[in-house]
Amino acid sequence: MPKILSRPAWMVMTLLSLVVALTAYRYPLNVGPLAPNVVANLFTRPFLDLHVAGAATALLIAPFQVLPGLRARRPGLHRVMGRIYVAGCLAGGMGGLVLAFGSTAGPIATAGFGLLALAWLATTVQAWRMALARRVAEHRAWMIRSMALTLAAVTLRLYLPFAALGPIPFFDAYRAIAFLCWVPNLLLAEVWLKRRGPL
């Protein structure tokens, strides 16, 4: 697999992914401060637990799946981690899709997060299908798209401090973030795939 990120960029992505994933596990464990707008979702139980457990697990695994050395030296481990990643994405995406309809930020946020869930599910299923068919280049391309959407959990949290401190009312900014946390990620992945050529 071609190198996707420089070492410093990979390290930053990995650190942010680990921090976001590990702090997200507090929701199913019901430990520590929980965001009021998150727990006020109409479909919190059991779908928040399903979403967080799946998405956080996928986020923990994602950075390691793009390491070319791991796939080359430990293909069996890469496959096992890939199956866990897919299961995490499917659980996280299905939970997220239901949660989108219970968003306390209204229909715009519902649309943003709902479309994210659908795109995440679709790209992950397609990546899985390509792996089963041994269409390796297409599998890698779809997995890059899936991982770009998995990282929406990170970009969302990078936006939130600006939403809280900015001049725009928080819920207005949050509605925009429902799209901004994933659309640019997916566009960047598409630009990279187009420029990189066959994987």
N, C-alpha and C positions, 0 to 999 in steps of 0.2 A: 504494500500500500504506500503511495507516495506520502511524503511528509506534509501534514496539513498545517501544523503550527511550528513556529520557532520554539526552542526550549523555554525561553522566558515567558512567551505567551501561553504555552501549555501549562507551565507552573502556576501562572496567575489564574487560568481557567480552572485548574484542579483545586487550588486553594479555595476559590470562591464557591466551586461546586460542593466541596466537602463542608464548608461552613454553612451554606444554605441547606444542604441535605440534613446535616446533623442537628441543626436548630429546628428544622421542620418536624423532626420526629417527636417534638414535644407535644404536638397536637394529638396524635393517637395515644400518647402516654399521659396526656392531660397534666403536664408538668410545666411550671413557669408561667410567665405572662403570655396570654393568648390574645390576638388581635380581636377586638370586639366586633368589627365588621365581618370577620371571617366566621366566628362562632355564631353570629346572628343569621347566617345563611339558612334558608328554609329547609335545606336538605343536608344539614351538617352530619347527622348520624343516620346511617353509617358511612355516607359517601365521602365525608372529609377524611375519615380514617383510611378508606380505600385509596383515595386520591393521593394523600400524603405518603402512605406506606409505599405505594407503587412509584410515584414520581421521585421521592427521595432516594429510593433504591436505584432507580435508573440513573439519577444524577450522580450517585457515588461511583457507578460503574463506567459511565460514558467516557470520562477522560482517558481511562486505561485501554479502552477499545480502539482508540485511534493511534496507539503506539505501534509502529510497524515492527519493532523488535519483538513485542509480545506475540503478535500473530505469527511471525516467522519461527520463533523458537519454541513457543508453547501453543500450537494451534488447537489442541484439545481444550486448554484453559480458555482460550479466546472463544471457542464455541459455547462452552458452559456459561461463561460470563455473558455472551451474546443472548443466550436463552433467558437468563435472569433479567437482562436489560429489556428484552422484548416483553416479558411478563410484567415487569414494572411499568413500562410505557402503556401497555394495554389496561392494566388496573388503574394507573394514574389518569389515563385519558378518559376511560369510562366514568370514573368518579368525578373528574373535572367537568365532563359534559353535563352530568346531572347537577352539579354545583352551580354551573353557569346559569341555570334557570332559576336558582334561588338567590342570585346575587342581590345584595342590598343596595348596589349602585345603579340599578335600573336596567332597562332594555339595551342600552348601548354597551354596557359592560357585559351583559348576557351574550350579545352578539360577538364581542371581541373574544371572550373566553370560550364561548361555544365553538367558534370557528377554529380557535387554537386547538381545542380538544379533537375536533374532527380531522384537522390537518395532521396532528400528531399521531392519531390512530392510523390514518391512511398511509402516511410515509413509513411508519414502523411496520405495518402489515406488508407493504410492498417490499421493504427491505428484507423481511423474513421470507417472503415468497421467492425473491431472487436468490437468497441463500439456499433455500431448499432445491431450487432449480439449477444450482451451481453456476449461476450467471454472476460471476464474481464482481466484475466491473460495475454492473448495474446495482448489485447488492451494496457495494461501497458508496455509490452515489446516493442511493436512497437512505442509507444509514447516516450519511452526513446531513441530509435534510432532517431526518428524525432527531439527530443530536442537536441541531440548531434549534429545534423546537423544545427539546428537553431543557436547553439552556435558557429558555424563557423564564424559568424560575429564578435564575440569577439576574437577568436583565430587569425583570420586574422589581426586584429588591434594590437594584442600583438606582432605579427611578424614584422609589418611594420617599427617600429623604428630600429630594427636590420637590416632590408633590406636597410634602408636609410643610416645607419652608417657603415655597414660592408664593407669588401673588395671586395665583389662581386658586379658588376654593378646592379643598382636597378631593371631594368626590368628582368634581369636573375633571381634575387632573387624572384621577383614578380611571375614569371612563376612557380617557385617551390612552392610558397605560395598558388597558385591556387589549389594545391593538399594538401599541409601540413595543411591548415586551417581546413580541414574536415576529411581527411582519418584517422589521429590519433584519433580524437574524436569518430568516428564510431567504430574503433577497440577497444578503451577503453570501449565503451558501450557494445560491444559484449563480451569482457572479463568479465565485471561486471555481465552481464546477465548469462553467463555460470557458473560463480562461485557462484552467488546468488541462482540459481535454480529457482523453480516455484515462481511466484510473488503472 
